[in-house]
Amino acid sequence: MKRRMGLILSVALLVVGVGGLAVHRWWERAPFGPRAMGAQATLRLVDQATANAALAPVNAQFANDEGDQILLGRVSWKRPPSARDGSSLRIVLLDKRRHLLPGFIAVTSANPDQVSSGTDGAVDTAERRYRWLKGAGAQEIDGSFWTSGVVVNVSSLDASPVTFQTVLRAGNPETPAESMIATAPVAVKDMLVALICVGPEGQVYWAQRLLN
């Protein structure tokens, strides 16, 4: 009798475990894939006047020295009919040679109040899942996790198109590892642009490499 009860309990725990795994996979399952959004991206090096005009009425970041480089990007997409309310996006601009993010990004969109710059745990999750996003999330240095760069946060799938701009300045060799950010000089081909799709509860659905 005890053996039978133990067997029943083991089967019950197995069913619960499998059920929990199924729920977890359903929770992370995207209601649509990258193809449904048809996202497109552009990125170019521009002068200050071009950046100012593209970001207006939002203030663009200003270049101060001759060695500074201004990068201007744009990401557009269409909202899939199956998109859930509360879904959001992260736009990543990453120096794929050094695996570093910009320290600041100015951003605007069709709905300016739905875009901002910063970072969160969704970016960390995406980096762990996609090797080509190395450097996008928090980095472990001497036992602590550090984030010095930023990405574009898009709180609504209705914010397309998004325009963003950053200034890369010459690097300082004395900058500590935990404070490293993308620096000049770069070529456009060095900068990866990616889109991370995030569900209403913060679950990462997928990431798509848009440029480079």
Phi, psi and chi 1 to 4 in degrees:
 res  aa     phi    psi   chi1   chi2   chi3   chi4
   1 MET       -  -42.2 -176.8   67.2  176.8      -
   2 LYS   -65.0  -39.7  -71.4 -177.1  177.9  179.5
   3 ARG   -64.3  -39.4  -69.0 -178.6   62.3 -175.5
   4 ARG   -65.3  -42.4 -179.0  178.5  -64.6  178.2
   5 MET   -63.9  -38.9  -71.3  -61.7  -65.8      -
   6 GLY   -64.6  -38.3      -      -      -      -
   7 LEU   -66.4  -42.7  179.0   59.8      -      -
   8 ILE   -61.7  -41.5  -66.9  172.8      -      -
   9 LEU   -65.5  -40.7  179.3   59.5      -      -
  10 SER   -63.3  -43.5  -63.3      -      -      -
  11 VAL   -62.9  -42.3  171.1      -      -      -
  12 ALA   -61.8  -43.1      -      -      -      -
  13 LEU   -65.3  -36.8  -70.6  173.4      -      -
  14 LEU   -63.9  -43.7  177.9   60.4      -      -
  15 VAL   -62.3  -44.1  170.6      -      -      -
  16 VAL   -61.7  -41.9  170.4      -      -      -
  17 GLY   -64.3  -44.8      -      -      -      -
  18 VAL   -64.7  -41.0  171.2      -      -      -
  19 GLY   -62.7  -40.5      -      -      -      -
  20 GLY   -64.7  -38.4      -      -      -      -
  21 LEU   -65.1  -41.0  179.2   60.7      -      -
  22 ALA   -63.0  -42.8      -      -      -      -
  23 VAL   -62.5  -42.2  169.3      -      -      -
  24 HIS   -61.9  -43.7  178.8   72.7      -      -
  25 ARG   -66.4  -37.9  -73.2  179.1  175.0  172.9
  26 TRP   -64.4  -39.7  173.5   85.4      -      -
  27 TRP   -61.9  -37.8 -176.3   73.1      -      -
  28 GLU   -88.2  -10.0  -72.0 -167.1  -26.1      -
  29 ARG   -70.8  126.3 -176.8  179.0  177.1 -176.5
  30 ALA   -75.9  136.4      -      -      -      -
  31 PRO   -73.5   -7.5   26.5  -33.6      -      -
  32 PHE  -156.5  159.4   55.9   88.3      -      -
  33 GLY  -107.7  178.7      -      -      -      -
  34 PRO   -56.9  -35.6  -24.8   34.2      -      -
  35 ARG   -61.9  -33.7 -176.1  176.4  -63.8 -177.7
  36 ALA   -66.0  -25.9      -      -      -      -
  37 MET   -88.2  -25.4  -68.7 -171.9   65.0      -
  38 GLY    55.5   39.9      -      -      -      -
  39 ALA   -67.2  144.0      -      -      -      -
  40 GLN  -135.3  149.6  -63.3 -178.3  -32.1      -
  41 ALA  -137.7  147.8      -      -      -      -
  42 THR  -129.5  153.7   61.0      -      -      -
  43 LEU  -152.5  134.5 -176.3   69.1      -      -
  44 ARG  -151.8  157.9   54.2 -164.9  175.4  115.1
  45 LEU   -86.7  130.7  -70.3  164.8      -      -
  46 VAL  -135.5  173.1  -60.5      -      -      -
  47 ASP   -92.7  174.7   57.8   23.3      -      -
  48 GLN   -63.8  -40.5 -169.3   68.5   60.2      -
  49 ALA   -62.5  -40.3      -      -      -      -
  50 THR   -65.4  -42.3  -58.2      -      -      -
  51 ALA   -63.6  -44.1      -      -      -      -
  52 ASN   -59.6  -44.1  -66.7  -12.6      -      -
  53 ALA   -67.0  -38.1      -      -      -      -
  54 ALA   -70.6  -32.4      -      -      -      -
  55 LEU   -90.0  -19.8  -91.0  -69.7      -      -
  56 ALA   -52.8  138.6      -      -      -      -
  57 PRO   -86.2    2.9   33.3  -35.6      -      -
  58 VAL   -73.2  144.7  174.1      -      -      -
  59 ASN   -77.0  128.2  -67.6  -33.5      -      -
  60 ALA   -79.1  157.5      -      -      -      -
  61 GLN   -75.0  142.0 -173.4  179.4   16.5      -
  62 PHE  -100.7  138.7  -84.6   82.7      -      -
  63 ALA   -80.6  139.7      -      -      -      -
  64 ASN  -110.0  -33.8  -61.9  -37.0      -      -
  65 ASP  -119.9  163.3  -59.5  -42.2      -      -
  66 GLU   -60.1  -32.9  -81.2 -170.3   17.3      -
  67 GLY   -79.6   -7.0      -      -      -      -
  68 ASP   -69.7  145.6  -68.3   -9.1      -      -
  69 GLN  -122.0  136.0  -68.5  179.8  -66.3      -
  70 ILE  -106.3  121.1  -55.9  174.0      -      -
  71 LEU  -106.5  130.3  -75.9  165.6      -      -
  72 LEU  -122.2  125.4  179.0   66.1      -      -
  73 GLY  -128.4  163.4      -      -      -      -
  74 ARG  -147.5  132.8 -174.3  176.5 -173.2  -90.5
  75 VAL  -126.2  130.6  175.2      -      -      -
  76 SER  -130.2  156.7   60.6      -      -      -
  77 TRP  -161.5  172.5   63.5   89.4      -      -
  78 LYS  -115.6  143.6   56.7 -175.5  178.4 -178.1
  79 ARG   -75.8  121.3 -179.9 -171.7  175.4   98.1
  80 PRO   -68.4  143.9  -17.8   31.6      -      -
  81 PRO   -59.6  -27.9  -23.4   33.7      -      -
  82 SER   -88.5    5.1   57.2      -      -      -
  83 ALA   -64.1  137.2      -      -      -      -
  84 ARG   -87.4  143.6  -63.7  171.0 -175.9  161.6
  85 ASP   -59.0  137.3  -70.5  -18.2      -      -
  86 GLY    95.4   -6.3      -      -      -      -
  87 SER   -68.2  150.9  -64.8      -      -      -
  88 SER  -144.1  176.0   60.1      -      -      -
  89 LEU  -134.1  155.7  -57.9  169.3      -      -
  90 ARG  -124.8  130.8  -48.4  -69.4 -178.1  -89.8
  91 ILE  -105.7  122.1  -61.7  172.1      -      -
  92 VAL  -107.6  129.6  178.7      -      -      -
  93 LEU  -116.5  112.2  177.5   64.0      -      -
  94 LEU  -131.4  128.0  179.9   70.5      -      -
  95 ASP   -71.4  104.4 -177.2  -20.2      -      -
  96 LYS   -76.1  -11.5   62.2 -177.1 -177.7 -179.3
  97 ARG   -78.5  -44.8  -57.7  167.0  -54.5  161.3
  98 ARG  -102.5   -7.2  -54.3 -174.3 -172.3  103.9
  99 HIS    59.8   52.7  -52.1  -68.9      -      -
 100 LEU  -131.7  147.1  -65.2  170.3      -      -
 101 LEU   -97.9  158.8  -61.9  169.9      -      -
 102 PRO   -64.8  153.1  -17.0   29.3      -      -
 103 GLY   -81.0  -19.0      -      -      -      -
 104 PHE  -152.9  142.4  177.2   80.7      -      -
 105 ILE  -135.2  126.2  -62.2  177.6      -      -
 106 ALA   -89.6  139.2      -      -      -      -
 107 VAL  -147.7  146.7   57.2      -      -      -
 108 THR  -146.2  172.0 -170.2      -      -      -
 109 SER  -160.8 -175.2   78.7      -      -      -
 110 ALA   -60.7  -28.3      -      -      -      -
 111 ASN  -126.4   87.2  -63.8  -58.1      -      -
 112 PRO   -56.7  -28.6  -24.3   34.7      -      -
 113 ASP   -75.9   -3.1   59.8  -26.4      -      -
 114 GLN  -103.9    9.3  -65.1  175.7  -15.4      -
 115 VAL  -131.1  148.2  -68.3      -      -      -
 116 SER  -160.2  177.6   61.1      -      -      -
 117 SER  -121.0  149.1   63.3      -      -      -
 118 GLY   161.5 -153.5      -      -      -      -
 119 THR  -159.9  164.6 -169.3      -      -      -
 120 ASP  -156.7 -175.3   62.4    3.9      -      -
 121 GLY   -65.1  -23.2      -      -      -      -
 122 ALA   -62.6  -36.7      -      -      -      -
 123 VAL   -67.5  -39.0 -178.4      -      -      -
 124 ASP   -61.0  -44.6  -61.3  -22.4      -      -
 125 THR   -62.5  -44.9  -60.2      -      -      -
 126 ALA   -62.9  -39.1      -      -      -      -
 127 GLU   -63.3  -40.2 -178.2 -166.1   16.7      -
 128 ARG   -65.4  -30.2  -70.2 -167.1  -63.7  -91.3
 129 ARG   -85.9  -31.0 -167.4  178.2  -60.3  175.3
 130 TYR  -121.5  112.7  -60.4   91.2      -      -
 131 ARG   -62.2  -30.2  -64.7 -179.0   63.6 -177.7
 132 TRP   -73.5   -4.7   45.9  -93.2      -      -
 133 LEU   -96.4   15.4  -84.0  174.2      -      -
 134 LYS   -52.3  127.3  178.9 -178.2  177.5 -177.7
 135 GLY    99.9  -11.0      -      -      -      -
 136 ALA   -76.9  -31.3      -      -      -      -
 137 GLY   -97.3 -174.1      -      -      -      -
 138 ALA   -63.6  140.5      -      -      -      -
 139 GLN  -110.1  137.6  -55.8  -58.3  -56.1      -
 140 GLU   -84.6  121.0 -175.4  175.1    4.5      -
 141 ILE  -132.7  117.9  -58.5  171.6      -      -
 142 ASP    53.8   40.3  -63.6  -29.5      -      -
 143 GLY    85.8   -3.4      -      -      -      -
 144 SER  -119.9  155.7  -61.7      -      -      -
 145 PHE  -103.5  131.6  -73.8   87.1      -      -
 146 TRP  -127.1  142.8  -60.3   82.5      -      -
 147 THR  -131.0  118.3  -58.5      -      -      -
 148 SER  -114.1  -20.4   51.9      -      -      -
 149 GLY  -102.3  176.7      -      -      -      -
 150 VAL  -133.5  161.7  -61.4      -      -      -
 151 VAL  -125.1  176.5  -57.1      -      -      -
 152 VAL   -92.8  126.1  174.7      -      -      -
 153 ASN   -98.6  126.5  -64.6  -41.4      -      -
 154 VAL  -117.9  111.0 -174.6      -      -      -
 155 SER   -81.6   -9.8   62.5      -      -      -
 156 SER  -143.9  143.8  168.8      -      -      -
 157 LEU   -74.3   -1.9  -61.0 -170.5      -      -
 158 ASP   -92.4    7.3  -62.5  -39.4      -      -
 159 ALA   -90.6    1.7      -      -      -      -
 160 SER   -67.8  141.4  177.4      -      -      -
 161 PRO   -86.0  156.9   32.8  -35.5      -      -
 162 VAL  -110.4  130.9  170.0      -      -      -
 163 THR  -112.9  131.5  -60.1      -      -      -
 164 PHE  -136.3  155.7   60.1   91.7      -      -
 165 GLN  -148.4  142.8  176.3 -104.0    3.5      -
 166 THR  -144.5  157.3 -170.5      -      -      -
 167 VAL  -114.2  124.1  175.1      -      -      -
 168 LEU   -99.7  128.4  -58.3 -173.2      -      -
 169 ARG  -110.9  164.7  -49.1 -173.5 -166.9  -79.7
 170 ALA   -59.8  141.1      -      -      -      -
 171 GLY   -76.1  154.6      -      -      -      -
 172 ASN  -109.3  118.0 -177.9  -13.5      -      -
 173 PRO   -61.5  -16.0   20.7  -31.8      -      -
 174 GLU   -92.0    1.9  -63.4 -177.7    1.2      -
 175 THR   -65.7  126.9  -59.5      -      -      -
 176 PRO   -66.1  155.2   21.5  -31.0      -      -
 177 ALA   -56.3  -37.5      -      -      -      -
 178 GLU   -73.0   -9.1   62.9  -90.3   18.0      -
 179 SER  -113.5   10.0  -59.6      -      -      -
 180 MET   -69.8  135.6  -66.3  -71.4  -72.7      -
 181 ILE  -135.0  169.0   56.7  174.7      -      -
 182 ALA   -62.1  139.1      -      -      -      -
 183 THR  -133.6  162.3   56.8      -      -      -
 184 ALA   -82.7  154.9      -      -      -      -
 185 PRO   -90.4  149.5   32.5  -34.7      -      -
 186 VAL  -138.0  161.1  -60.6      -      -      -
 187 ALA  -107.4  155.9      -      -      -      -
 188 VAL   -55.8  -37.1  169.1      -      -      -
 189 LYS   -65.4  -16.5   65.7  179.9 -178.5  179.9
 190 ASP   -79.8  -15.2  -60.1  -34.4      -      -
 191 MET  -104.5  117.0  -55.4  -58.8  -66.8      -
 192 LEU   -84.6  136.4  178.9  152.2      -      -
 193 VAL  -116.7  125.0  179.0      -      -      -
 194 ALA  -133.4  157.5      -      -      -      -
 195 LEU  -120.9  128.0 -169.1   66.5      -      -
 196 ILE  -112.1  126.5  -58.4  171.6      -      -
 197 CYS  -100.3  128.6 -174.6      -      -      -
 198 VAL  -124.3  135.9 -177.5      -      -      -
 199 GLY   -79.1  174.4      -      -      -      -
 200 PRO   -60.4  -26.3  -23.3   33.8      -      -
 201 GLU   -99.5   13.2  -56.7  -60.5  -34.7      -
 202 GLY    88.7    3.0      -      -      -      -
 203 GLN   -74.9  137.3   66.3  -88.6   42.7      -
 204 VAL   -83.1  118.3  173.5      -      -      -
 205 TYR   -79.7  -54.0  -74.4  148.6      -      -
 206 TRP  -166.1  166.7   46.6 -100.8      -      -
 207 ALA  -129.7  143.9      -      -      -      -
 208 GLN  -129.1  131.8 -179.1 -174.6   18.2      -
 209 ARG   -84.1  115.7 -162.5  167.3 -179.1  162.0
 210 LEU   -94.7  -37.7  -60.7  179.2      -      -
 211 LEU  -138.9  139.4  -83.7 -178.4      -      -
 212 ASN    57.2      -  -55.7  -35.6      -      -
